Structures are given as C-alpha cells and as structure tokens.
Amino acid sequence: MNISIFDLLQISIGPSSSHTMGPMRAAAYFVEHYEKRHKLAHVHTITIELFGALAHTGEGHGTVPAVLLGLEGQTPETITPKYLKKRFKKITETQTLNLPNHHAVKFDLKKHLVFNYIDLLPKHSNALRFSVYDKDKKLLIQKVYYSVGGGFVIDGTKSTRQQNNVIPLELSHPFSSAKELFQQCKKHKCSVAKIMLDNEQAWRAKKNIKHQLAHIAEVMEQSIDRGCSRKSLILPGGLKVARRAPPLYKNLKQKLRWIRKHPAKLTNWVQMCAFAVAEENASGGCVVTAPTNGAAGVVPAVLHYYRKFHKGVNKNKINEFLLTAGAIGLLYKTNASISGAEVGCQGEIGVACSMAAGALTAVLGGTLQQIENAAEIAMEHHLGLTCDPVAGLVQIPCIERNAIAAAKAISVADLALVEDRKPHISLDQVILTMKETGLDMMAKYKETSKGGLANSIRC
C-alpha cells in the first residue's frame, strides 16, 4: 500500500475534494506537463471539458474557479479561499487567464468551458479534458485527467504505478488488506499506529511526520473554531441554508458544565463540531480531507470529543488517533473507493465514520479485534448511502450527514469496547461489499444531483 497518510489527510479548501481540490490539481499538473514539453508561450487558446459528475454538479461544487486557478499554477495547499474568489471574479471580468511564466491567454467561460452531460470516459466518472490550440486554431495537445476522490488525481495516459501520488516504495510493514494490517500488528506486537508510523518513514523523517500530524490536528481544531464563530449565518449557493454551528455553540457552551455530567448530552456537542467543519467546507473554507471534503467534519469532531472529554490525552495519543484513522481510510482508498461519484456517499461519510470509530476505539485502549469491529460496524450501517446533493451543493444532506456520522462513530466505538468477539463479517468483507454496492448503484445516485433528495428542492 504505497500511499502516504498525508495523501489522505490533506489540507484543502471547500467545498469538494473531488470537484474542487482534484480539478485544481489536474489543471496545475497539465500546465506543468505542457511547459516542460512544449512551452506555454505557444499556447493561444485552452479549452476545458468536464464529464460525469463534474459536469452535472461542478458549478455547485466549485469546479470552475478551481480548474481556472489551477491553470494559473495555484494549488489547494497554498491558495486561500479569499484569493480564489477574488481572482476568479477578475478572470471572468477580463476573460483572461495568466498562465505560469507570465503568459496570458484569452478565456471566455461560454466558449472555452464545456459541460459534457452525455459522454463518460473509461477510468472514472470525474474526468477533465484539456485541449490546447495555437493561433491558427491547430490542436497542439489534448490530455485527460481523472479526479478520483479525496483530491487524488490520475493521468489518463499513465498506469496506476506511474501516477503522481502513488509512488512505489519499500515499506517497513507492507499490507494491502485489513487482515494483513492486523497480522503485521500481531507479528511485531505493536499498534496500528506504530505500523503506520514506521511505514510513513519511507516518505519523510519521523520528526517531520509528527510535526505534520500535529499540524493536521491543529487545522482540524481551527476549522471547528471558525465554524462555531462565524457571524454570517447563511451559506452561499442559493439554497439559503443557515449555519447551525454558531447558534448551537452559543447555546451549548452555557451548559457545558452540565453536559459534562450527562454524557448522553455530549452527542449535541459532537454534532455541533461536525456541523462547524462541514459548514466551513460548504462555504469554501479551509478543512482537512478525511477522507474527503464532503465528509471532512466527522474525524475532527470525534477527535475533538476525545481531546475535550477524556483524560490522559497527549500528543502521542492524538498521533495514534490520526494514524489509526489514516490506516483505515487507506484500506478503503486502495480496495474500494472514497469517491461519491463512483460509489455514493457510503464511500465518503461511511468511510469517515469507519475511520473515526476505529481510531477512537484504539486510543481508548481497544484491542485489535475491537478496532476492526468498530470500523466494520460503522461501514456496515452506511452501506448503500447515496450521494444526492440538493442543487449540486455540498450542503443538503451533506452537512447533517457529517453530524449524524460523528455521533454514530462514538456510539459504535462504545459498543465495540464492551465486546471482544470475532464477528461474522470482517472489515475486508465490508469494504468489498461497499465497493460492489457502489458499482451496482444507479448513476443518478452518485453525485449527479439527478435522483434522491436532489429532486426535492431546487434553487
């Protein structure tokens, strides 16, 4: 499994890892590729064609500004939401793109951006095709990229092993399934987190790993804080969805001492945290993909719950939480999918719940069997969950699903910790079932806004 945990837990901007983050990266990869081989100075016109879910819900998911800023060389890790909005407005007003190396080209959204609602390209629903023409309208190059979920991008001309973010490396403890992961833990008499920490050193030094984990945890907490303190209470996009985190925070913080004495009421606090992050994402704010933007509220909310309401929490335990969550997420990424456009919301919210439940079980002292049980139960009860965003926005039902899944993850961990049994269904089996269920799911339920709840409300 040659994927770094930091390819899964990435700092990003909202509202979608597959529709915002991925297309921005694809565009940046394209201009980098073209500059190396052909020189951007020869470019007179660029056209962009969006396919599948990118075409159907790309406007509501922020694909258009993301891909244009990507062509200008911007990346999700460094760009700010404020700059993205300001620069996109300027591009539309001037109809000009500033490619890297100070090369400006005319770009008319109506002429040079095509939403292809009919055709599907072979490797994934979320496809982008870039075409470059010279001043005589001669096609110089055409290249396809696929945004496959969680910000991951694959080059349409390369094999899996050649992709930018899948680098073949020798890992200390290789595994490709949950069975192999837990076998490695038993063999070396160590935790899931230790296996992940050792493997991660194939990419970076141990001190850098811990530094980055601390940064990820801090960004998660900051996204909760920002989401709870926003003064503008209406989310963008036309549905006029009201933020729920700020009023919930105002109400619940006055009762926090009472809440601590009544654990059942902690659910509302956790849901508030998930609302906060999901609402930040929906408004184009800074979040951590875990495993995707659309499900970014679950893991931070459960981690916050652990940090705030449990004793003995330290940096090592927070690292253990994130490393365990990352291991579970990578199992889904490798053996199934984390793309709503490919397998529905079970691949986003379901995976996030599975990651959070397994991680919480681990840091609360769960056995390897209990960790697996928690991760399996969490996914088992998300199987078949459709991705049906109303009006193509990551708001209804996406935001509330984060809150429900966060509470469910804690409940699942609590259940797993009072049992230590070998279940009939393994984590590997539920991951395979999720994949098969997603492949069987009708396309209208996979991020196209053509079925399900998406039919209930229109802007």
N, C-alpha and C positions, 0 to 999 in steps of 0.2 A: 504494500500500500504506500506508494511513493507520492503522497500528498501531505504537505505540511499542515499542521493545525492552524497556522496563520493564513492559509489559503481558504480556510473555512470560517474562522473568526476574523473578519476584516472590518476595518473602519470604513464606513461608506456614507453616502448621502441618500436620502429617500427620493422617491417612495418605493423603489423596487430594485432588488439586486439583479434580477434577470432582465428588467426593462430599462433601468437607468444605469446602474453600475456596469453591467455587461456590455451594452451598446457603446458606452463611453470608452471602455477599454478596447473594444473591437475597432472603433474608429481610430483610436490612438495607435493601435497595432498596425492598422492599414497605412496610415501616413508614414509611420516609421519604416515599414516594409518598402513603400514606394520610394521614399527618399534614398534609401540605401541602394536601390537597384536602378532607378530611373531619373531621379532628381525632380523635386516638386516644381522647379522653375518651368518645366514643360507643361504643367497642368493648366488647362484653360477652364474646364468645367468638371465638376464632380456630381454624379447623381447617386442617390441612396434609395434602395428598395427594401422595404420592410415586409416580412412574411409572417404568416401564422398569427400567434397571439401578439406579437409586436405590432402587427398591422391593426388587429381588432381592438387592442386596449393600450397601444403605445402612447397615444396622446394623454390619456388619463394617468399613465404610469411615468410620464416624464421622459419618454424615449427621445423625442425630437430635440429638445435642448441638450440632452446628454450626448447624443451622437454628434451634434454640431460642435459642441465644446471639445469632444474627443478628437475631432478632425483638426482642431486648433492646438492639439497637444496636451490638453488638460487630462488629469487622472482623478478617479474618485477619492484617492487617498489624500490629495493635496488641495483640491478645489473646495471653496466654501459655498454654502447654499446662496449666500448673498451675491457673491460674484457670478454664480451661474445664472441667476435671474437677471442681473444687470446686463451681463454680456449677451445673453440670448435676445433680450429686447433690442440691443444695439445691432445684432446681426440681422434681425427681421426688419429693422428700420432702414438700414443701409444696404441690405441684400448683399452683404459682403462677408466672406469668411477669411480670416487671417491664418493661413496655414503656417506651420513652423518655418523658420528661416525667412520670415518677413515676406512671404509670398501670398498676396491677396487674390482671391478669385470671386467672381460674382456667384451668388447663390440665392435663387428665388425659391422659396418653400413650395409654391404652387407648381413650379416646373421641375425642380430638381429633387423633390422628395416624393416617393411613390409608396402608397399603402396598398400592397397586393393582398387582397382578401380571398383570393381564389387558390393560387398555387401554394404548394408545400414543398420545401426542399428536403432531401432524403435523411439527413442526420438528426434533425431536431426541428420542432415547430418554430422556435425562435431563431429566425435566420435574417441576416442582413447582407445585401449585395451592394458593393461599391463599384462604380464604373467611372473611369477617368477618360476624358476626351481632350484632344489638342484643339488649337484654334480653328482647324479645318473640320472639326466635328468627327475626327477619326478616333475610334476606340483604341486607347493605348493599353489599358489593362482592366480586367474585371476580377473581383475577388470576393469570396463568400466567407462569412464568419457566422458561428452559431453561439448564442448566449444560452448556456445550458443550465442555468440556475445558480444562485449563490454568488453571482459575479464571475463565475467561471466562463471562459470563452475558448472555443476551439476553432482552429483554422480549417476551413473546408477542404483544403488541399493536403493536409497532413494527417498521418496516422495518429492514433491515441498516444503512443510513446513519444511522438515528436512535439506534442503540444507545449505551449509556453509554460503552463502551470502544472505539468505532470513531468517531473524530472527524474529519470531512473537513477536511484542512489542505493548504496548498500546500507540497510538499516540494521541497527543492533538486534532488534527483535521483530523480524518481519511477520506480518499477519495479513490475511485477506478476508477473514470472517470473524464473527464473534467467538466461535469455537476455538479458532487458532489464537485469538487475543487472550482468552481466559486460560488456555493451555500454556501460553507464554508466562502469564502471571503465576501459575502453579509451578512451572518449571523453575522459575527464578525466585519464587517465594516473595513476590512483590505485588504492588498495587497496579491497577490500570494506569494510574497517573505516572508511576515510575517507568513503565514500558513506554509511554508516550514521551516522557522527558528524555529518555535515552535515545529514542528514535529521532526526536527533533534535533538532536545534536549532529545529525547528518547535514543539516542546513546551516546551523548557527551555534555559536558558543553557548554554554549553559547559562552564563550570566546574562547574555542577551535574550535568551528565552524567557528567563524570569522577569527581566525588565519589560519585555513586550507583553507578557501575561499581566503584569501589574498595570500597564498602560491600557490594555483591553478592559480590565476590570474597572479602571477609573473612568474610561469613556462610557461604559455601561451605566455607571452610577451617575455620571454627569447628564446623560440623556434622561434619566429618571428625574433628576433635579430640575432640568429645564422644562420638561413636560409638565411638571407639577406647578411651575411658577409662571407659565405663560399668561399674559394679560389679554391677548387676542384669543377669543374663545371660539371662533368659527374657522373651521378648516377650509382651505382653498379647494376649488374644483367644481362648485355649482350645486352640490347637494345640501350645502349649508349645515353640515354635520357639526354639532357643538362638541368641543373638547370636554371630556368628563373628568380627566385627572385633576385639573385645578380646583373645581368645586369639591371633589372628593377629598383632596388633600386638606383643604380649608376645614372641612367637616371632621375628618378623622384625626387630624393632629391634635385637636382639642380633647379627644377621647383616648389618646394613645396609652396613658397610664391604665385606664380601664380596659382597653383592648388587650394589653399585656396579661391581664389577669383572666381573660376569657379567650383562650386560644382559638375557639371557633370563629371569633370575630376577626382574626388575623387574615382570613380569606379576603376581606374587603380591602385591607391594606395592600396585600399582594396584587390584587386585581388593579388597584389604583396605579401601582408601579408599572404594570404591563400596559395599561391604558396610556400612561405618560410616554413610554418609549414608542408605542405604536402610533400615537398621535404626532410625536416628533417626526417619525418616519413619513407619515401621511402628508406632512407639511413640507417635506423636502429637507428635514434636519439631519444632523449627524447621528448615526447609530452604528452598532456593530452587527454585521450579518451573523445570525446564529440559529439556523444555518443560512437564512435568507433575510432580506429586509422585511418582507411581509410577515415574518414570524419573529422579528427581532425583539419583541417585548417579553417573550417567555423566559428565556435563560437569565436575562438581567433581573427580572422580577423575583425569580426563585433564588438567585444568588443574593440579592438584597435582603430577602427574607432570612436567609441563613446568616448573613452578616449582622443583621439587626436584632434578631430574636433568639440566637443561640449563643452559648458560651464557648470559650476556648477557640474562637476564630482568630486566625493569624494569616500572614502572607502565604505560608506553606499550604494551609487548608484552602485558601482561595485558589491557589495554583492547582491544587488537587481537583477542585470542583471544575475548573475550566479545562484541564487536561482530560478528565474523565468525560465531560460533555463532548469535547472535541473528538475523542476516540469513537464515541457512539455515533456522532454525526458523520465521521469519515466512513463508517461501515455502511451507512445509508447512501452516502455520496458514491461510494465505489460499487456497491452491489445492487443499488436500485436507482433512486433519483431524488434530488431535492428541488426539482423544478415543478412549479404548479402548472406550467404549460404542458408538461409531459405526463404527470401522474396526479394532478389535482392537489388540493390543499393538504391532503394527508402527507404529501412529501415536504410540506413546509411547516405548518402548525403541528402536524403529527410528529415529525422528526424533532422539532424543537421541544415538544413535551417529553419525548423519549429521552433526549439529551439531558434535559433538566431533571427528570425523575431519577435517572441513573446516577447523575452527578451528586444530587442531594443525598441519595442513599449511600453513596461512597463516603462523603465527608461526615455523615452521621454514624459511621462505623459499620456499615453493611458489609456482608460477605460478598465474594464474587458472585455467588448464586443469587443473592438478593439484589445486587446491582443489575444483573442480567434480567431478573424477574421484573424489576421496576421499569427498565427500558422496554421490555416486551409488552407489559400490560399497557403502558402509555400509548404505544402504537396500535395495539390490538383494538383499542376503543376510539381510534381515529380512522380506522380502515374505511375507505370509500368516501372520505370527506372531499367534496367537490371544491373547485376554485371558481367561484361565480361572483366576482366583484361587481357591485352595482355601478353602472355608468363608467366602468373601466377604471375606477379609482380604488386605491388601497385603503378603503375606509369601511364600507359596509359589505360583508360582515367581518372583514379582516381584523379591525381593531378589537372588537369584542371577543373574537376568537382567541386573540392573544391573552386576554384576561382570564377567560374560562380555562384555557390550556395551562396557564401558570398555576391556577388553583388546583387543577387536576393533577399536575405533576407532584405537588406537595402531598396530596391525598394518596397518590399511587406510592410514593416513597414511604409514607407512614404505613401503608398496608404491607409493602414488601419487607419492611424492617421487623414486623411482628411474625413473619413466617420465614422459613428457610427450607423451602421444598423445591424439588426439581419438577418444573411444570410440564404439561403435555406439549406445549408449543414453545419452541426455543426462539431466541432473538433472531437467529439466522432465518428461521422459518417465517417469522412475521415480516422480516424485511423482504424476503422473496414474495410473500403474499401481497405486500403493499405494491411492489413493482408490477405484479401480474394484474392486480386490481386497477392500477393506474392505466395500464396498457389497454385494458378492456373498457375503460371509461369513455363515454362519448365525448367527442371533441368540444361540444358546446359547454361542457362542464369543466374545461381545462383552460381557464384564464382568457376566454374569448368574450366574456360578457354576453353570450348568446343564449344561456339557459340558467335554470335555477333561480336564485334570488335576484340575479341581474335583470330578470324580466319584471320585477315587482315595482321598480321605481326608475324614472328617467329624469335627467336634469331638465 
